[in-house]
Amino acid sequence: MNALHALLPFLRWFPMRRDQVRADLIAGITVALVLVPQSMAYAQLAGLPVVYGLYASFLPVIVASLWGSCSQLHTGPVAMLSIMSAAAVIPFAAPGSAGFIELSVMLALMVGMLRLALGLFKLGAIVNLLSSPVIVGFTNAAALIIGLSQLSKIIGVPFPRSDNYLADLWRVVEQVGATHWPTLLFAAGAYVLIVGLKRFFPKAPGVLIAVLASTVLAGLVGYEHKTTVPLDAIQDIEAAATIQAFGEAQRQIDLRTETIAAKSREMHRLEAENDPQAFARASQLAGEIHLLEYQLENLKRLNNARRVDLHALTLEGAEHADGLRFFHPGALPPQVSGDGRTWHFAGLSDGQVTLSSGGAVVGEIPQGLPSFQVPSLQWDLMLALLPAAIVMALIGFMEATSISKAIATSTGERVDASKELVGQGLANIVGSFFSSYTVSGSFSRSAVAAKTGATTGLFAIISALAVVLVLLFFTPYLYNLPQSVLAVIVMMAVFSLIRIAPLRHAWRFDRSGALIGIATFFATLAMAPAIANGILFGIVLTVLAFLFKSMRPRAEIVARKPDGSLSGIRAHRLEPISQTVVPVRFDGSLVFSTVAYFEDIVIEAVGDFPQAKVILMIGSGINEIDASGEEKVREVIKQLEDNGVTLYFSGLKHQVMSVFERTGLVDEIGRDRFYPTKEAALQDLLGRFDSNAARTA
């Protein structure tokens, strides 16, 4: 039975009582009311059409629920991994494009495989590389990046996408004067409605109500007003020329992106042949790719600027015998009357220009369930995406386990981190075969589930079935949902993740940890949109700090405090016990990484006490010794003896003493050099080498 439960962990739900089924049904429906709008908002955050958020809220939710270890954990799209997914894929494809979607799904498969491997091999402890300050610093920066990336949708202006997030954000701020006021009003109205309902009617699904109300209102007032016309319908010469240049540059961007991908695949194939000629050709291709990447970056930068300039251009529409024509404001021919609208450039496709005089809406959402499709494996890009996949696997796992443990404190359910990894891994793998992008455990939806009384993972399956109903029957009704409302939902979700208190708390007792957290915060901001590099930077700093601390363990010359205990002579400003007998405490393993510091502290003691005849090494804190440590002890003993100083030991642990005995050191220098306790050592050594100090000690 135990083996069967390990293979099929959802069997623990059964048998279910009627009250449990009822509680899960209520919790599932409640969570679904949050899940549907959240999933669409997070899909846009990931650079994907909103329907992919719904796809990620179907099978991955069910699989994670069946094979996870926490009954109240809800898996699906989350803000953090959505922005990380977008940041990882943006360098290789345009957001929303077919290539971008393929890479996002492939990334989900990679994350799933990594999590599954970690779970099967019980390697969850690797997450310990992520210290608390690093996590807090990264989360705060990511929340700011995610939230502020929605600013353009709230004020209705373009968001340029380049390799410098802060510069892109500044371009958005510069466009504040071009704010589309109806868009801003919809965003503000949704915020007020959600906050008001949460305060006065906390049990009401505020997010869903805001989505439904804004969708209905947008449809009634004709919020979206677009038209598609041929380029020659643009009578403003400057606007037409800029649009044409924008389209040509976009074609060049697409062409170079495809060329780079093809050349990269060919380069990797040639490198695998292990042939000198093939290697030479691969090197040549590497140079060509580098040049193309440089050209591509310049094209993207210039076209981003064109996109902003095009949005700033306003046009007046007028009826013509051949249809609508668009003129520069004030340039309408005398005999032509305008349509009374102000039009902006909205897009260009196949030579057709899309103009808008309204706000941006979600638009058409494909109806129906995702079909089975093997993810497209682009081997040449897998290596480039691997660092982001590793970080996403760790971050997602950390989120899921921390949520599970938080819930378990109130439910008493035992959380198995390895099983949770397996469940999360399978959810991403299965989801990738049904057009899902990367998913993880959601804190907000899990909290709702726990609060509404969910007892088993059945609640998550019910929420997923609700998404199925939306995909099958209700997507046409979401056409008029304003994108600014989804942006508000994302902002409210991610800004709640920002926490300053943990870093302030760490500053009081762990300055280096707090500084690493702050450095991670600024590094993540500076490296955005590649925010995975920010947390990798934090991990590297954490490891370096750990190595530095381990190479310099606590070691100090000690003396008597008024209460008779021994403490650091400098830290407590104590008078030395003796000028000839110098006790030194070394609290750390005596291994290859610390032997230099061990030697330094002994030399320092001799330098501070030139009349020293004895150095007493208080070794009760030495837990381990290796060959380098034993060799260094011999060297130090010889150096001291050459200077007329003798090294004694006290309180050595069995594992350390046994090494000295096996190597013959004890017999070589004499067993009388080793004392069982520091007090016995001080009493004997002071009596032998400093009788005056012995009377006062």
N, C-alpha and C positions, 0 to 999 in steps of 0.2 A: 504493500500500500504506500509506503514511504517513497519507493522508487517511482510509482505511478504519479504521486503528488508532485515529485520533482520534475517529471516530464510534462505533466498537465496541471500546473499550479492552481488553475481556476476551479479544480475539483473541491478545494477547501471551502468554496461558497456553499456547498450542498451538504445536507438538505436545507432548503430555505423555508423560513416561516412566512406566512401570509403578510405579517406586519413588515418583514424585511423587504419583500417584493414591493409593497406599497411605498415604503420609504425610498427605495431605489428608483421607483417610477417617478415620484415627485422630484427627487434630486436630479434625475436625468433630464427631465423636462426643464427644470430651472437652469441647469448648466447649459442646455441647448440654447436657451434664450440669450445667454452671454456668448456662447461659442460661435453662432452664425455671424453676427456683426464683427466679432473680434477676428475671426479667421479671414474674412474679406479684407479687413484693415491690415492685418499682418502680411497677407499676400502682396499687397501693394508695397508694403515696407520691404519685402524681399525682391521687388522689381518685377513681380509677376502679375498677370491678369487675376482679378479677384476670384475667379472660379477655382484657381489652384489652391486657394486657402480652404475652400469647401472640400476639394479632393483630399487635402491633408487632414481633414476632420472626419473622415469616414473610416477606411480600413485601418490606418495607423492607430486610431483611437481604440478600435476593437482589439487588435492584436496586442497592444501594450497592456490593455486591461486584462486580457486572458493570461498573459505570461509574465506580468509584473508581480511584485511582492506586496504592494500597498493597495488596499482595496479602495481608498479614497483618492488616489492619484489620478488626475486627468491629463492625458497626453494629447498633443496636437500642436498647431502653430503657436509659437511664442515670439515675443518682440525681439529678444536678444538674438536668438538664432536666425530670425528673419533678416535683421540688418547685417549679421555676419555672413549669411548666405549671399546677400546682394553684394556686399563688399568683396567677397571672394571671387564672384563670377564676373563682375563689371569689367575688369581688365581684359576679358576675353570675348565679350559679346555685349550688344546693346540691350538694356533692360526691356523686357517684354517681347523680344524677338524670339524666333523659333530656336536659334542657337542658345540663347540665354536660358530658355526653359529646359532644353536638353541638359545643359551643364548643371542647372539647379537640381534636377532629378538625379543626375549622376553623383552629385555631391551628397545627396541624401543617402544613396547607396553606399558611398564610401564611409560616411559617418556611421551608418548602420553596421557595416562590417567591422569597423574599429570597435564600436561599443560591444558587439556580440563577442568579438575575440577577447576583449577585456573581461567580459562576464564569464565566458567559458573557462578562461585560465585564471579566474579569480584575481585579477590585477587591479581591482578598484582602488587599492592603496596608492596607485600612481597619482591620484588626485591630490595627495598630500603635497605635491609640488606647488599647488596653488595655495599660498598662505592667505590668511584672512585679509590682511591689508591690501594684498595684490588684487584679490577678488573685489573688494570694496572699491578700490581705485579704478579698476577696469569697469565695473558695473556703473559707477557714477559717470564716467566718461562716455560709455556706450549709451547710457540713458539720455545724456545731453545730445549726443550725436543723433540718436534715433528721433528724439523729440523735436530738435531744431530742424531736422531734415524735412519735417512736415510743415514748416513755416510757409514754404512756397505754395502749398496746396490751400492753406488757410487764407492767404491774401490773394491767391489766384494769379501767380506769376510763375515763369519757368524756373526750374532748378538745374543749373548747369552741372553736369557730372564730369569730373576730371579726377586726376590722382591727388588732388589737394582739396580736401573737404572744407577746410577753413576758408580758403579762397572762394570756393563755390558758395558757401554760406554768406560771405560778404557780398557777392554778386546779388544774392536774394535780398539782402538788407538794402542794397542800393536801389532796388526796384520798389521799395515801399511806396513811393509816390505814385506807382502805377497800380495800386491795390484795386482789385475788383470788389466793390463794396457789397454787392449781393452775396458773393462768396464768403466774405468776412462775416456778414450778418447770419448766414446759415451756420457757420462755425460757432459764433458766439451764442446763437440761440440753442444749439445742441448742447453746448457746455452748461449753460444756465439750466436747461431742462434736466440734464443728468445729475448735476449737483443738487438742484432743488428736490428732485424725486428721492435722491439718496438721503437728504436731510429730513424731509417731511413724510416720505412714504418709503422707508428703507427696504421693504419687502418687494416693492415694484421693480420689474426689470428695466431700470432706467435707460440702459444702453439700447435695448431693443426698441423701447418706446421712442427714443430720440431718432433712431434709424427709420422707423415706420412713419413718424410724423414728418420728418424732413423729406422723405421720399414722396409722400402724398402731396405736401405743399409744393415741392419742386415741380411736380407734374402739373399741378393746378395753375401755377404762375408762369409756366413755360421757362423754367430756369435755364435749361440748356437750349440754345438756339444756334444751330450750326447749318452750314450749307457747303456743298462741295462744287467747285467750279473749275474750268480749265484755266491755265495760267494766263491766257490772253484776256481773261475777264478782269484782270488787275490792270487798271488804267494808270495807276501811279507808277511811273517809270522806275523810280528808286526802289519801291517795294518789290516790283516784279523782278528787277535785276538781283536783289538780295535773295529773294525766294529761289530764283534759278540757281544762284551760286550755292545756296544752302543745299538744294537737291543734288547738285553735281558733287559737292563735297561729301554728302552722305553716301552717294554711290561709291566714291573713292574709299571712304572709310570701310564700307562693307566689303569692297573688293580686297583691300589690304588685309582686313581681318581674316578673310578666307585664305588669302595667299600665305599669310603667316602660319595659319594652322596647317596648311598643306605642306609647307616647307619644314615645319617643325616635325611633322610625322615622318617625312622623308629623312630628315637629319637623324632622328632616333633609330630609324631602320638601318641607315648606313653605319651608325656607331656600333650597332649590334653585330655587324658582319665581321668585325675584327680583321679588316683588310686595309693595308696602307692607303691604297687608292680611294677606298670608300671613306676612310678617315679624313683624307685630304678634302674630299668633296663635302663631307659633313662640316668641316671647319669653314669651308667657303660658304655653305648654307647658313652657318651661324652668323657670319658677317652680314649676309644679305638680310637675315631676319632682324638683326640689330638695327640696320638702316631702315627697314620697313617699319619697325616699332617706333623709331624716332619720327618718321614721316607721319605715322598714324597718330601719334600724340599731338603733333602740330595741327593736323587736320581736325582732331577732336576739339582742341583748344579754340581754333578759329571758328569752328561751327557752333560751339557753345556761345561764343560772343555774338555770332549772327542770330542764333535763336533768341537771345535776349533782346537784340536790336529789333528783330522782327516783331516781337511781342510789344515793344514800345511803340511801333508804328500803328496808327489808327487809320481806318478807312471808312468812307461813307458809301453806302450802297444805293443804287438807283436802278429802277426798272428800265430795260432796254428791249428793243424788238427781239434780240437774240437771247434775252434773259438778264439776270442781274449783272451789273457792272460796278466796279469798286474804284473810288477816286480818293485822292488825298483830301482831307477835310478842307472845305472852302474852295475846292477846285471843280465842283460840279458845273457842267455846262448850263448856261442860263435857261434853256428850254427844258431842262431835266429836273425833276423833283426827287429828293432823297427819300429813303424809306424810314428815316428818323432813328436809325440804329447806329451805334459805333461798333465796328468790326475789328477783330484782332486775328492775326495769323494763328492757326491751331495745328497745322500739320500739312505734310506733302507726301503723296503716294501715287506712283505711276503717272506722274505729270498732272495730277489733280490736286488742287489747293483746297484745304479745308479751312474755312473761316468761322469764327464764333463771335456772337454778340452776347453770349450768356456765360454761365459757369460750367465747370467740368463735372460730369456725372460718371458713375460707374459704367454705364452703357450696357450693351448687350452681353449677357452672361450665357454661355452655352448650356443648353438644357440636357439633362441625362447624366448617367453615372460614368465615371472614367472607365475606359476599356483597358484590358490587359495589354501591356506593351513592354517588351524588354528594354531596359534603359540603354541609351546609346553610350557605349564606352569609348571615350576618346583618350586613348592611352597616352598620347603626347601631352595632354593637359592634366592627367591624373597626378603626375609628380608635382606640377605647379600648384595644384589644389590641395596636396597632401598636408602641408602645415596648417592651413585653415581647417581642414577636416579633423585633424588631431585636436586642435584647440576647441572646435565645436563639439567634438565627442566628449572631451573632458568637461567643458562648461555645461553642456546639456546634462551629463551624468551628475555633475555637482548640484545643478538645479533640482533634478529629479529626486536625488537622495536627501537633500536638505529639506525639500518639501515633505517627503515621505516621513522623515524623522520628526519634523515639527508636528505633523498630524498624529504620528504614532504616540507622542507624549500624552495625547488626550484619549486615544482609542485603546492604547495598550497593545496594539498589534506589533509583532516583531518584523522589522524591516531587514531584508537580506539584500545588501548592495549588489552582490553578484547577480542575483535573480533579476533585480531591477535593471541592471545593465543588459541582460539577455532580453528582457521584455522591450526595452527601448531600442535595442539593436534590431530585433525582429520587426518592430513597428516601422522603422525607417527602411529596412530592406524590402518588406512586403509593400509598403507604400510607394517605393520607387518604381515598382512594376505597375502601379496604377496612377502615375503622374503626380505623385506627392513630392513636395520638397521637404527639407529637414524639419523634424518635429522633436518635441521634448515635453517634459512635465511642466504644466502651467500652474503657477502659484495661485493666481486669482481664481481660476476655475476649480482647482482642488479645494481651495478654501470655501468656495460656495457649496461644493459637494459635501464637505464635512459639516458645514453649518446647517445644511438642509437635511442632514441625517442619513446620508448614504452609508449603507452597511457592507456592500460588496461592489465588485467591479461591474456588476450588471448596470449600474447607473450610467457608466461611460458608454456602454453599448446602446442604451436607450438614447443618449445624446447624439450618438453617431447615426442612429436610425432617423432621428429628427432632421439631420443634415441630408440624408437620403431623400426625405420628403421634399425638402427645399430644392434639391437638385432636379428632382423629377417634375415638380409642379409649380414652384413659386419663383424661379429665377426671372421670368419676364417682368414680374412686378417690382423687381429691384433696379430696373433700368435707370430710373430718375434719382437714385440715391446720390446726393452730392458727395464728391470726393473730400470736400473740406470737413464733412461730418466724420468720415472715417479717419481723417487726420487728427481730429480732436480726440477720438477714441484712443488712438495710438498714443498721443501726447499724454493723456490722463493716465494711461496704463504705465508708461515708462518713467514719467517723472516721479511716480510713487516709489520707484526703485532707488532713488537717490538718497544716500545716507551719509551724513557727516559725522555723527556721534561715534561710530566705531573707530574712525581715524583719530578723533580727538581723544578717545579713551586709550588707544594704543600709544599715543604720544606721551602719556604719563609714565609708562613703564617700559616701552619698547621703541625708543626713538628711531633706531635703524629700520625697524619694520614699518613704522608710520611714514618715514621718508621714502621707503620703497613704494608704499601704497600711493603716495603723492606723485612720485616719479612715474608710476604706471599710469596714473590719471592723465598727466600732461603728455606722456608718450603716446597714449591711445588717441588723444585729441590730435596730436601733431601728425600721427601716421594714418589717420582716417583718410579715405574710407577703408583701408586695410587694417581694421581694428584688431584682427587676430595677432598682428605683429606687436601691438601694445601689450597684450598679456604675455606673449613670449618674452618681451623685454623685461616684464616684471618677474617672470620665472627665472630668467638668467640672473637678474639682480639678487633674487632670493637665494639661489644656489651659491652665488659668489659670496654673499653675506654669511651664509651657513659655513662655507669652506673657510672664510676668514676667521669666524668665531671658533670653528673646530681647530684651526691651526694656532689659535691663541687662547687656550683654555684659561680659566681663572687660576692665577698663580701669584703669590704675594709673600713677602716677608711678614711674619706675624709677631705679636707681642701681647702682653697681658692687659685685659680690660679691668676696670675696677671690680667687676664681679668675678674675676679669676679666669674667665674664658679667653681663648686665643682668637684674635681678629687681626685684620690687615693693619699694618703699622701706619701706612699713609692715609688710608681711608678714614681711620678713627683718630689720627694724630696721637699715636701712643709712644711712650718711651720704650726704647729697646730693652729686651730682657738682659742682654749681655753684649759686650763688644767682641767677645771671643767665640761664643756659641750662638749661631744665627739660625733660628728655625724658619724654614720655608715650606709653605703649603702649595702643592700642585694638584689641582682638581681637574683631571682630564686623562684620557688614554695616552699612553706613551707609545705612539706609533709614528710611522714615517712622516706624517704631516705635522706632528707637534714636537719632534725631537729638537728642531732648531730653537724653538721657543723655550724648551726645557733647559737647553744649554744657556740661553740668554739670561733666564731668570737666576741661574746659579752664578753666572759671571757677574750679574748685577749685584747680587748679594755680597760677593767678595769685594766688588768695587766700593759698595756703600760702607762696608765694615773692613777696613784695611788690617785691623788687628785680629781678624777672624782666624781661629784654629780649627773650628768645626762648623760644617754646614749640616744641619739636621733636615732631611727631606721627609716631611710629613706626607706619607703616600696613601692615606686611607681613601683618597678620592681617585686613585689610579685604578681603573677597572680593567684595563687591557694593556698588553705590551706585545710588540712584534719584534722581528729580528733587528729592524732599524733602531727601535727603542733600546733593546739590550746592548747593541753595539755602541750607541751614544752614551749610555750609562758608563760603560767601560772607559770611553774617551774622556768623559767628564771627571771620573775618578782619577785618571792618570794626570789630567791637567791640574786638578786641585793638589794632588800629591807633589807635583813638581813645584808648586808654590807654597808648600808646607801646610796645606789645609786638607782635612780628612772629611769624607762624605759618609754620613750615617743615614739610616732609614728607620722610619717607625710606621706601624699600622698597615704594612703592606698586606693586601688581600691574597688569599690562597693562590689564585690563578697567576698572580704576578710573582709571588715568592717561589712557586714551583718552577717557573721559567728560569729564575736565577739559580735554583738548585740544579736543574737539568743541564744548564750551560756551564756549571762549575764556578760561577761567580761567587757564590756564598763561601765555598771552600777557599777560593783564591784570596779574598779580602778578609775573611774571618767572620764567623757567625756572630761575634760580638758587635758587629756593625749594624745588626738588625734588632730592633726593639718591637715588642708586641704593641705598645701604646706610646703616644706622644708624651704623656705625663711621666711614664717610667723613663723614657729617653731623656727628657729635660732634667729630671732629678739626678740621674746618673752623670750625664755629660756636664752639667753645671757644677756638680760636686768635684768632678775630675779636672775641669778646665777653667772654672771661674767660681771660686769659693765665695766671693763676696756676693755675686749674683745669686748663688744657690741659697743664701740666707734670706734674701728678699723675695725669691720667686714663689 
